Amino acid sequence: MTERSRLIAHLDMDAFYASVELLRYPELRGQPVVIGGGQRHQPVEVVDPRTQSVTRKFSTLRGYRGRGVITTATYEARALGLHSAQGMMKAAALAPDAVVLPVDFDEYRRYSRRFKAAVAGIAPHIENRGIDEIYIDLTGLVDARGPADDALRWARARELAVAIKAAVKERTALSCSIAVAPNKLLAKIASELDKPDGLTILTPADIATRVWPLAPRKINGIGPKSADKLDALGVRTIGELAAADRVWLVERFGRSHGAWMHEAANGRDARPVETYSEPQSISRETTFDRDLHVKRDRAELGDIFTGLCEDLSGDLARKGYAARTIGIKLRFDDFSTVTRDRTIDSPAQDAAMIRHAAGLCLARVTFERRIRLLGVKASGLLRADDPQLAAPRTPEPSLFD
């Protein structure tokens, strides 16, 4: 089977976290909303003493102080210049009346499981790419319906994409954007073309008109530095990159990356849809609204540290893993970052044992500055039913106790 005969879909949930929150707070529909606040940004219910009716009061970005960043934003907020990874204070200057909500990863994971189960009921050949996106190989389903020319095969793929979108909507009440293309690289690009609630069919004949006019940055794998360098070299579209001399690209970007960029710009990608792969690590981290001092804020740090370890334990349990190695990540107020890890005697999934091992890692750090970020990481993962697992032992206190 040639690459061009494949029918690969990329499905991306639309503004996923924000869309989940709008199910919970439908009165915010049509308003600019950003997700990424702390617990102090939880909505407050207000009871009218006369009618006893209940309304909700929401926090806004006006007067926001802290180092938080936006996790995601509604499309109305994006129209005002707000976007993911943007600092909240910068966002507040652009749109002070935008509503801000705290993140709720447990809820987002619940909806993630729902939409993936809906897709699997129609097309089980799925590659999980994160909480809100997947690749789907539709080739076998299309060809199982009998011989067909190219036009009919693409028409069948469209029918499947329509059915998948409907199933996701029915199961979650959320919209998604889906694109079908000859490979993963093109499907990923195409799923962004008609957002939100998009359905895009990108055949090989469409590459020149729909992909080549785009900026090289639209190719997943070409980062800001490479994009800036291409721009300085006069290469400003994917089409110009496709037409560039391969040797010229290799000379300027290296043998591997230069050759890959040339292949990608020409729409070539032989990667299969990987239905399963073992994760290398699982981690949890948080950036504080204010820098915390290891002594003066010991109690607050201890609570946060415990919460991260408990969340990591829950992630391991849900995914069915235990960890041989536990590590920590710290970022200080001067933006310096340190990591430490420790391989433990018995692979752990238990929160107390994770906290104990992470606490031993903390003991190897010199705390001369205030802390702005704290993270806990599990690696060296084993399936939870592995015979190497042993019963947890009683932990000892950590630095934050």
C-alpha positions in Angstrom: 0.0 0.0 0.0 1.5 3.3 -1.0 1.5 6.4 1.2 -1.0 8.2 -1.0 -3.6 5.5 -0.5 -3.7 6.0 3.2 -6.6 7.9 4.8 -5.5 9.4 8.1 -7.7 11.6 10.3 -6.6 14.1 13.0 -9.3 15.0 15.5 -8.8 18.0 17.8 -11.4 19.1 20.3 -12.3 22.8 20.0 -11.0 25.0 22.8 -11.3 21.8 24.9 -10.9 23.0 28.5 -12.9 26.2 27.9 -15.7 24.2 26.2 -16.0 21.8 29.1 -16.3 24.8 31.5 -19.0 26.3 29.3 -21.1 23.1 29.8 -20.8 23.8 33.5 -21.4 27.5 33.2 -23.7 28.0 30.1 -24.4 31.6 31.0 -20.8 32.4 29.8 -21.4 31.3 26.3 -20.5 34.0 23.8 -18.3 35.8 26.3 -14.4 36.0 26.4 -13.3 33.4 28.9 -9.8 32.2 29.9 -8.9 29.1 31.8 -5.8 29.1 34.0 -6.7 30.9 37.3 -6.3 29.5 40.8 -8.8 28.4 43.3 -9.5 32.0 44.3 -11.1 32.4 40.9 -13.8 29.8 41.6 -17.3 31.3 40.8 -19.3 32.3 43.8 -23.0 31.6 44.1 -25.1 34.6 45.1 -28.6 34.1 46.5 -31.2 36.9 46.1 -32.7 37.4 49.5 -36.1 38.4 48.0 -36.6 35.8 45.3 -34.1 33.1 46.6 -32.9 32.8 43.1 -29.3 31.8 42.7 -26.9 33.4 40.3 -23.1 33.1 39.9 -20.5 35.8 40.2 -17.4 35.3 38.1 -13.9 36.7 38.5 -12.4 38.8 35.6 -8.9 39.6 34.6 -9.3 43.2 35.8 -6.7 43.9 38.4 -5.1 40.4 38.0 -1.8 40.1 39.9 0.5 37.0 39.6 2.5 35.0 37.2 -0.2 32.7 36.0 -0.6 31.9 32.3 -3.6 31.1 30.2 -4.2 27.4 29.6 -6.8 28.0 26.9 -9.3 30.6 25.9 -12.7 30.7 24.2 -12.8 31.9 20.6 -14.3 35.1 21.8 -11.3 35.7 24.0 -8.9 34.8 21.1 -10.5 37.5 19.0 -9.3 40.0 21.6 -5.7 38.7 21.3 -5.7 36.2 24.2 -4.2 32.8 23.7 -2.7 29.8 25.5 0.7 30.2 27.3 0.1 34.0 27.5 0.8 35.6 30.8 -2.4 36.5 32.7 -1.2 40.1 33.5 -0.6 40.7 29.8 -4.0 39.3 29.0 -5.6 41.5 31.6 -4.1 44.6 29.9 -5.7 43.5 26.6 -9.1 42.3 27.9 -9.7 43.3 31.6 -13.3 42.2 31.5 -12.6 38.7 30.3 -13.8 36.0 32.7 -11.2 33.9 34.4 -11.8 30.3 35.6 -9.6 27.9 37.5 -8.4 24.7 35.7 -10.1 21.4 36.6 -8.0 18.6 35.1 -10.1 15.8 36.6 -13.1 17.1 34.7 -11.1 17.5 31.5 -9.8 14.0 31.7 -13.3 12.6 32.2 -14.5 14.3 29.0 -11.3 13.2 27.2 -12.2 9.5 28.0 -15.7 10.1 26.8 -14.8 11.5 23.4 -12.1 8.9 22.7 -14.6 6.1 23.6 -17.1 7.6 21.2 -14.5 7.6 18.4 -13.3 4.1 19.2 -16.9 2.9 18.8 -16.7 3.8 15.1 -13.0 3.7 14.2 -10.8 1.8 16.7 -7.4 2.3 15.1 -6.5 5.4 17.2 -3.3 7.0 18.3 -3.6 9.0 21.5 -1.8 12.3 21.2 -2.9 13.9 24.5 -6.0 15.0 26.4 -7.7 16.6 23.5 -6.4 15.2 20.2 -6.0 11.8 18.4 -5.0 10.4 15.1 -7.3 7.8 13.4 -6.4 5.5 10.6 -9.5 5.2 8.5 -7.9 3.2 5.6 -9.0 -0.3 6.7 -12.6 0.9 7.3 -12.9 2.5 4.0 -11.3 -0.3 2.0 -13.4 -3.0 3.9 -16.4 -1.6 2.0 -15.1 -3.0 -1.3 -13.1 -1.7 -4.3 -13.4 2.0 -5.1 -11.6 4.6 -7.1 -9.9 7.5 -5.3 -12.9 9.8 -5.4 -15.2 7.2 -3.8 -12.6 6.4 -1.2 -12.3 10.0 -0.1 -16.1 10.2 -0.1 -16.3 7.2 2.2 -13.7 8.8 4.5 -15.8 12.0 4.7 -18.8 9.9 5.7 -16.8 8.3 8.5 -15.6 11.8 9.6 -19.2 13.0 9.7 -20.2 10.0 11.8 -17.3 10.5 14.2 -18.1 14.2 14.8 -21.7 13.3 15.5 -20.7 10.6 17.9 -18.4 12.9 19.8 -21.1 15.6 20.0 -23.7 13.1 21.2 -21.4 11.6 23.9 -19.9 14.9 25.2 -22.1 17.8 23.9 -18.8 19.3 22.6 -17.6 20.1 19.1 -14.4 18.9 17.5 -12.6 19.6 14.3 -11.5 16.7 12.1 -9.4 16.5 9.0 -8.7 13.5 6.7 -5.5 13.6 4.7 -3.0 11.1 3.2 -0.8 11.2 6.3 -0.5 12.4 9.9 1.5 15.5 9.1 -1.0 16.8 6.6 -4.0 15.8 8.7 -2.6 17.8 11.7 -2.2 20.9 9.5 -5.6 20.5 7.9 -7.5 20.1 11.2 -6.7 23.7 12.0 -7.9 25.1 8.6 -11.7 25.2 9.4 -11.9 25.5 13.1 -14.1 25.5 15.1 -16.4 22.5 14.4 -14.5 21.9 11.2 -14.5 19.0 8.7 -11.7 19.1 6.2 -10.8 16.7 3.4 -7.3 17.3 2.1 -6.5 15.2 -0.9 -3.0 15.2 -2.5 -4.4 17.5 -5.2 -5.4 20.1 -2.4 -1.8 20.5 -1.0 -0.8 23.2 -3.4 -3.9 25.4 -2.8 -4.5 24.8 0.9 -1.2 24.0 2.5 1.5 25.7 0.5 0.2 29.2 1.1 0.6 28.7 4.8 3.6 29.8 6.9 6.2 27.2 7.6 5.4 27.5 11.4 2.2 25.6 10.6 4.2 22.4 10.2 4.3 20.6 13.5 8.0 20.3 14.2 9.1 23.7 12.8 9.6 25.8 15.9 9.9 29.6 16.3 13.7 29.6 15.8 13.6 27.6 12.6 10.7 29.7 11.4 12.6 32.9 12.1 15.6 31.6 10.3 13.6 30.6 7.3 12.0 34.0 7.2 15.4 35.7 7.3 16.4 33.4 4.3 13.4 34.6 2.4 11.3 31.4 2.8 7.9 32.6 4.0 5.5 29.9 2.9 5.4 26.2 3.0 5.3 26.3 -0.8 8.5 28.2 -0.9 10.0 25.7 1.5 8.8 22.8 -0.7 10.5 24.5 -3.7 13.8 25.1 -1.9 16.8 23.1 -2.8 17.2 20.1 -0.5 21.0 20.5 -0.3 20.6 24.2 0.5 18.3 23.4 3.4 20.7 20.7 4.7 23.6 23.1 4.6 21.7 25.6 6.7 19.6 23.4 9.1 21.7 20.2 9.3 21.4 16.9 7.6 18.5 15.5 9.5 16.3 18.6 10.1 17.0 20.2 6.7 16.0 17.0 4.9 13.0 16.5 7.1 11.7 20.0 6.4 12.0 19.5 2.7 10.0 16.2 3.0 7.4 17.8 5.2 6.8 20.8 3.0 6.2 18.5 0.1 3.5 16.7 2.1 5.5 13.4 2.6 5.2 11.6 5.9 5.4 7.8 6.2 4.8 7.5 10.0 2.1 5.0 10.9 -0.8 5.6 13.3 0.6 4.0 16.5 -2.3 2.5 18.4 -0.3 2.0 21.6 3.0 3.1 23.1 4.2 2.9 26.7 4.6 6.4 28.2 8.1 7.3 29.3 7.1 9.4 32.3 4.1 11.1 34.0 4.4 14.4 35.8 2.5 17.1 37.7 3.7 20.6 38.3 2.4 24.0 39.2 3.5 27.6 39.0 2.7 29.8 42.0 0.9 33.1 41.9 3.7 34.5 44.1 7.2 33.2 45.0 7.2 31.0 48.1 9.9 30.9 50.7 11.0 27.4 51.9 10.8 28.4 55.6 8.2 31.2 55.8 5.8 29.4 53.5 6.5 25.9 54.6 2.9 24.9 55.4 1.6 26.2 52.0 4.5 24.4 50.2 3.8 21.2 52.1 0.1 21.3 51.1 1.0 21.9 47.5 3.7 19.2 47.5 1.3 16.7 49.0 -1.4 17.6 46.4 1.0 17.1 43.5 2.1 13.7 44.8 -1.5 12.7 45.3 -2.4 13.9 41.8 0.5 12.0 40.3 -0.5 8.9 42.2 -4.0 9.2 40.8 -2.6 9.6 37.3 -0.5 6.4 37.7 -3.4 4.5 39.1 -5.8 5.5 36.2 -3.2 4.6 33.6 -2.2 1.4 35.3 1.5 2.2 36.1 3.9 2.3 38.9 7.3 4.1 38.9 10.8 3.0 39.5 12.1 6.6 39.6 10.6 9.6 41.3 11.9 13.1 40.6 11.3 16.8 41.4 11.6 20.0 39.5 12.1 23.4 41.0 12.2 26.8 39.3 13.4 29.7 41.5 12.6 33.4 41.3 15.6 34.1 39.1 14.2 31.5 36.6 17.0 29.0 37.3 15.7 25.4 37.3 17.0 22.4 39.1 15.8 18.7 38.9 16.6 15.8 41.1 15.5 12.2 40.9 15.8 9.0 42.8 15.4 5.3 41.8 13.5 3.5 44.6 13.8 -0.1 45.8 10.2 -1.0 45.0 8.2 0.6 42.1 5.6 2.8 43.6 2.1 4.0 42.8 1.1 5.0 46.4 1.0 8.7 47.1 2.8 8.5 50.4 5.7 6.6 48.9 5.9 9.0 46.0 6.0 11.9 48.5 8.7 10.2 50.5 10.9 9.6 47.5 10.3 13.1 46.2 11.1 14.5 49.6 14.5 12.8 49.6 15.1 14.5 46.2 14.2 17.9 47.8 16.8 17.2 50.6 19.5 17.3 47.9 18.6 20.9 46.8 20.1 24.1 48.3 17.3 26.6 48.8 18.8 30.0 48.6 16.0 31.7 46.6 12.3 31.7 46.7 10.4 29.1 44.6 8.1 29.9 41.7 7.4 26.4 40.4 7.3 23.0 41.9 6.8 19.7 40.1 6.9 15.9 40.7 7.7 13.3 38.1 7.4 9.5 37.8 9.6 7.7 35.3 10.9 4.2 34.8 7.3 3.1 34.5 6.1 -0.5 35.0 2.6 -1.9 34.4 0.8 -2.1 37.7 0.4 -5.9 37.5 4.2 -6.4 37.1 5.5 -8.9 39.7 8.2 -6.4 40.7 5.7 -4.3 42.6 5.7 -4.6 46.3 3.6 -3.4 49.2 4.4 0.3 50.2 6.4 0.9 53.3 5.8 3.5 55.9 7.3 6.9 54.6 9.4 9.3 56.5 8.9 13.1 56.8 10.2 15.4 53.9 11.7 18.8 53.8 8.3 20.6 53.6 6.9 18.8 56.7 
